[in-house]
Amino acid sequence: MADAVSERVAVELKEALRQNDETRKTTLRLLRAALQKAAEAKHHAAVEAARKQLGGDWEQAAAQVGDQASELTDAEALAVVQREVKQRRDSIADFEKAGRTDLVAREQAELGILEAYLPQQMSREQVETEARAVIQEVGATSPSQAGLVMKALMPRLKGQADGRMVNDVVRALLSGA
């Protein structure tokens, strides 16, 4: 696992256990499980690729790959955290539609805990500045070209801005609003 993220989760989980903070405990346990699952999936994919190269011998492939393939990079760990954050945001929207304020509050609390693991998020103004630059580079002039702009813009903003907000900004700029 990405050492920085996994160690931070472990330390904060111990602290949450000491303080008997149920929301924090549950959220950090879920994050730890998601990180472990991603590491296992990465290891399995590496063993499978080695197995195909070696002609089908699982034991030899596993020995060749070793444990290194199961460690997530910081970028991979960040992607796991982003996926968990997105899941919470989607849940909040669904629970708000259903009028479940109790579940909205719980998901928002979990979201706050998870967002602490993300890098500093860009403001809407910063996203607009980047979007304007990409729109000029791509030469986009209409909302139908938003996909081209998003394709070029999202790699620049990866992990620094919410995709929905970026999409809203791009569409507003291209529609002239």
Helices and strands as residue ranges (DSSP letters): H 3-19, H 22-54, H 58-65, G 68-70, H 74-98, H 101-115, H 124-138, G 143-145, H 146-157, H 163-175
